[in-house]
Amino acid sequence: MKLLTFHPGGIWLPESKLSARSPIIYLDLPEKVTITLSQHKGAPAKAVVKPGDEVKRFQLIAEASTRFSANIHTPISGTVKSVGKTRGAFGYDVETITIEASEEQRRRDLEASPRRIRDDAAIAALSPAQICGIARENGLVGMGGATFPTDIKLDIPAGKKVDVLIVNGAECEPYLTSDHALMLAEPEAILNGVELARRACGAKRAIIGIEANKKDAIETLEKLISPGSPVEIRTLRERYPQGGEKQLINALTGRHVRSGALPVDAGAVVMNVATAHALWRAAAFAEPLVARIVTVTGPSVKTPANYHTCIGYDIASLLDKSGAEIEQGAKLILGGPMMGRAVIGADIPVEKGTSGILLLPPEQALRRTPDPCVRCARCVDVCPMGLEPYLLATLSRFGKAEEAERQSMNDCIECGCCSYICPSARPILDFIRLGKNLRRKSRNKSKQ
């Protein structure tokens, strides 16, 4: 069997899939949730509740403030305790809503069973516009980490045409296994969601790309796909960043997304398997995006596991359940070690894009002192976007961000391959991010 992959660049990474054989652990609803209003790409949602309000599970508590935003719902019934700013995961203030449930409210929520509102025939009759409307109404966003509003992605602009839906089951980041666990536990729901997404964007076919190290997930999904189906499974080589949008399109179709273009310009839409699952739940059960699977893992975690938990759940509680020991100097990361971001502490809530929580011990969290560049060009060899990372980093470091932008800096997907492979331990990606921030500030200043 030929294993598919992208070109150019990429690296092989040790898997470290410590929770790969962990079944999903379904957690009870908590008594209290803290929900951030900016857990998606685009403008923060606007609160539509106030302190003292009584809310019911799945009720809208913050609505999309612009077209490029997403609705937010409560995962529990309860009383709104506060609406305002609190310190966020990365040290700056964010708008949040805190809700607490009484014993009676929590009991009713736990005893309630999901009730299907559309049968198969009703779902088959949904138009593309109705499917996009369901995605928007229920606050669906990309659950692979990018958190792009799903309805915008599926609503193809006039003049554009999509012929293939790409579904990301690669999960190429070391340590993360939440998508793998979901494919094993809910394969039929994922395929149902894929079909809805395919119809919504007008694609004739759908391809689910899964890395070869998830053989059980490949076999599980293939058994449910009937002959003649517009959906197929293709096996990908284990290579990072195989799950990037442009890399998946190249690996599965051979197409290249040109500089500055979007997947739709190459006739493709890319969706994560967890997002497809959420789309099916929204269509069949009117269930908004209020829960997800989160991998809790790392060398300092006694029992790495995949938890099904609600949005707003306290991350410190998840770490306690896995027996995590946070030592002085340890690093807590939301996501994987390559593209995840370190946070200031564990007293933060799960969000729609929280695919994993990684705890690295002090000896793995420390960076080496950078040495001078040895001109080896390894960063160029591994860049999956065909860029010159050393040049972009140097220009950004010396404040020449505008020149770096002319050298296609904005095409950088921030995968971290360049920093990982550098024998001199130079923080190449850090400088590129600095350059992007400088250009962003410059553009904002010019608009004022």
N, C-alpha and C positions, 0 to 999 in steps of 0.2 A: 504494500500500500504506500503510495506516494504521500509524504507529509508536506503540506503547503506552508509557505512562509513568505515574508515580505523582503523587499530589497529597496534601498541599500541598508547597511548597518545592522544594529542589534547586538545583543550579547546573551550568553547563557549564564543563568544565575542558579546557585544552589537553591533547591526548592524550599526547604524548611517548612513544609506543610504539616506542622505539628498536630493540627486539628482535622486532618484529611479524613480520618476514620471516625470522627465524632458525629453521631446523629444530632439532628437539631433538638435543642432543649427549649421547650416552649414555656416561657415564664408567665406567671400570673400578672395581671394588671397591677401596677403600683398604686399606692394611696395618693401619691403626689407626682406631678410632672411639671417640668419647666420647658417651655417650647419657644425656640427662637423664631423670629419673624423673617430672618434672612437665611434660609437654608436651601437656597436655589440660586441659579444664575439669574441675574436681573435685579430689578428693584425689590426692596423688602415688601412683604405683605403688610397691609394696614389692619390693625386690630379693629374688630367690630363688637368686642365685648369690653366690659369695664369691671373693676373690682366689685364684688358682691353679687355679680350675675350668676345664676344657676345655669349650667350647661349640661347637655346630654352627650353621650358618646357619639362620635362621628359628626358632631355639629360643627359648622363653619365658625371659626373664632378669629380668623384674619383673612381678608380677601386680597386677591391680586390687585396691586395698586396701579399697574400699567399692563399693557399687552404682554410685555416681557417680564412676567412675574408669575407667582403661583399661589393658589389658595392653600390655607392651612386649617386643619381640623383637629379637634381634641380626641385623643385616644381613650379618654375616660370621662365618665360623668362626674360632676362635682361643682364646687364653688370657685369662681375666679378670685384668687387672693391678691394678685398684683398684675399690673400692666405697666411696664416701664423698662428702664435700662439696667442691665446687670453686666458684670465683667464676663466677657466671653472667653472662648477656648484659647484665643491667641493674644489675650491681654488688653484688648480694647472693648469699650462698651458696646453692647448689642441690645436691641429691643427684644423683650421676652414677655411671655404670659405664663403665670404660675397658677395651676389648678390643683385643688385638693378635694379628695372624695371622702364622704362619710362612710361609716361601716355599711349602712344600708345601701347607699349608692354603689359601693364597690361590690357588694353581694349580688345586686341586680345585674351589674355588668358581667360578672363572672358566670352567672347562671344563664345569661342570654345566649341563644344559639344563632349562628348566621342564617339569614333567610334569603333565599334566592328570589330575585325580583324579575329576572328574565330567563325564560327557558331557551333551549338551543335554537328553536325556530325564530324567536324574537331577536336573539343575538345575530343570527344569520341575516335578518332583515335590516339591520342597522346600516345606515348610509355612512360614507367616509366623514361627512360633516358631523353626524351624530357621534361617531366614535371619537373624533377630536374633541367634541363638546364634553363627552364623558371624561376624557383625560383632563381637560381643563377644570371642569367642575370639581373633580376629586383630587386636585392638586398633585397630579403625577409629574415626576421629574426623573431624569436619568439617575439610576441607582448604582451605576458603576463608579460614581465619584464626581462626575462632571455636573450633575444636577441641572441639566438644561431642561426647561419646561417641555414635556412630552408632546403636548398639543401643537406647539409651534413646529417641532421637528416633523410631525406627521402631516401638517397642513402645508402641502407643497405650493410654493409661490407660483403665480401665473407666469407662463412662459417656460417653466421648468418641468421636466418629466423624469420620473423615477421608474426604473425597471427591476430593481433588486433591493430587497430588504436584507441587511446584514445583521445577524443577531450574535452578540458577543458573549460567548461562553468560555473564552480563553482563560480568564483569571490568571494572568501571567505574573502578577506580583508575588514574590516570595511570601510565605506565611499565610496569605489569605485563602480561605476555603468556603466562604459564605455562598458564592454562586454554585460551587460544586455540590454543596449540601442541598441547595434548593433544587438543582437539576435531578438529584436522586429522589428527593421527597415529593416534588410536585411537577413531574414531567408533563402530565396531561394539561395542567393549567398553563404551563409555559407555552406549550404548542397552541393552545386555544388563544392565548394572548398574541402569539406570533401571527396567527391567521388574522386576528383583528387589526393588528398594526399593518400587515401587508395590504389588506383591503383599504385601510385609511389612507395610505400614501400612494396607492395605485400601482404597486409593484406586481409584476407577473409572477415573481418567484421570491422565495426567502431561503437564505443559507444560514445555518447555525454553525459557527466556527468554534470548535472545542480543541484544546491542546491534547496531545496524545497521552499525557499522564493522567487523564481522566477517562480511562477506557470504560469504566463502569457507567459513567454518565452518558457516554456515546452510545453504548449498547442499550441502555434504558430508554433513551429517546428514540433510537432507530426502531425499536420494537413497536412503537406507537404510530409510526409514520406509514401510511398505507401506500401501495403502488399507485403511481400517477399523481401523488400529492405535489403541490407546488413548493413544498418545504423539503429541504434536504440537509443532511449533516455532513460536514467536511472536517477532516482531522488536520490539525495544525501542528507544526513542529514546536517543541518547547523552546521558545525564544522570546526574549524581552526586548521591546514592548509590543508583543504580539496583539495585545488588546487595544492599542491605539486605533482610533477611527480610520485614519488614512492607511495605517499598516494592515488592518483587517481587510479593507477594500482591495488593497494591492495583493494580499495573500490569496484572497478568495475569488477575485475576478481578474486579476492582472492589470487593473486600471490604476493610474496614478492621478491623485488629486493635485492639480497644479498649485503653485505658490499663490497664497491669498485666497484660494477658492474653498468652497465647502463641499462635503460629500455629495450633496444634491447636484452639484455641478458635474459630478461624474456619474450621475444617474443612480445614486445610492442613498439609502437612509440607514443609519447604524443605531441599534438599540441593544441594551443589556438584557440578559435573560430575566433578571429580577424585575426590570421595568415591564417586560412582557407579561410576567406573572401578575404584577399589580394592575395592569390594564384589564386582564381577564376578571380579576376580583372586583374591579370597579364596574365593569359592564354587567357581570352576573349577579353581584350582591350589593351594588351601590356602596361599595366599601372604599372610602377615601384612603389615601396613602398615610396611614397612621402607625404602621409597624414594618419591620424589616428583620432580616437575619444579619447578625453582627458576629464576626469572628473575634474572639478574645484569645490572644496568643503571645508567644515570645518565650525566650529562655528563662525569664523570671516568673513565668506563669506555671503553677503546679499542674493544673488541669485545663489545657487549651480546649476550647469548645466553640460551637456555633450556637448562638442564642437567638431565638425568635423573640423579639422584644418590641415594645411600643416606642414611638418617637417621644422624646422628653424623659426617658428613663435615665436615671443617674448612672454615669459611667463608673463611678467609684463602686457602686453596688455590683455591677457586672464583674469588675476586677476582684472583688471580695468573693464572689461565687466561684471564680476560677482559682482561688488561692494565690493571687498575685502578691508578690512582695516588692513594694516600691522602695528601693534603696536610695540613699543619698547619691546624687549624680546620675541616677537612671534617667532614661528618656522615654516619655510616653508619646506615642504617635497615633494620630487618626489616619487609618489607611495602612498601606504597606510601607516597607522601608525605602522604596525608591521614589514614589510620588506622594507619599503621605506627608503630613505636616506635624511637627512636634507641638504639643500644647503645654500650657503653663501649669496644669494640674488635672486631677481626676474629677474634681467637683464640677462637671459639665454634663450637659444632656446629650443623648443620642439624637442625631438628626437624620433627615431623609438620605443623605449621602454617606452616612457612617457605615462603610462596609466592614471595617475592622478596627480593632484597638490593639496596638502592638506595644509591648513593654520590653525595652532593651536594657540589660544591666549596664552599669557604669563602664566596664571594660569595652563594651561594644558601642556605647554611646559617644565615647570620646573621639574626636577627630585628630588625625596626625597633624603635626606642624607642616604647612606646605613648604616644599622645596621649589627652587627655580624650575621653570619649564625646560624640558630637555629636548624639545622640538621633535618628539617621536611621532606625532600626528595620529596617535591612537584614538584621540577624541574625534578626529575626522573620520576614521575608519568605521567607528561604531555608531555615528550619528544616523538615526533612522530617517532624518529629513534631508540628508545630504548637505549639511551646513558645515561651517568651519568654526566649531565652538571656541577654540583657543582665541581666534580673532575677535569674535563677538564679546568674549569675556574681557579681553584686553582693552577694546574700545570702550566698553561700559565702565571698566575700572578707572579709566582716565577721563570719564565724563563726556565721551564722544558718542552718546547714545543715539544721536540722529544719524551718524555715520553707520552705527551698528544696525539701525533700522533699515538703512539702504542695502545692507548686506544680508537682508532677509531674517533679521532677528525675530520678527513676529511669527515666523514659521516654526520656531522652536516649540516643541510640545512639553518641554520641561520634564523629560523622562529620567534624566540623571545619568544616562549611560556615560556621558563624557566625564563627569566627576568620579564615577565608579571605576573607570578604566585607567584614570590618570596615575602613572607611577610616581608622580611628584605630589600627589594628594592635594592638588590645587582645587579650590572651590569654584570650578568653572561655572556651574549652573547658578550659584549664588550671585556671581557678577552679572550673568545674563538677566537674571530676575531684577537686579538693580537697574540695569539698562532699560528694561521694560517699564519699571516704575518711574524712572526719570522722564521717559517719553510720555507716559500717561499724565504725569504732573504738568509737563510742559504744554500738552494739548488742553488740559483743563484750565490752565492759566490763561491761555490764548482765547478761550471762550468767554472769560469774565470781562 
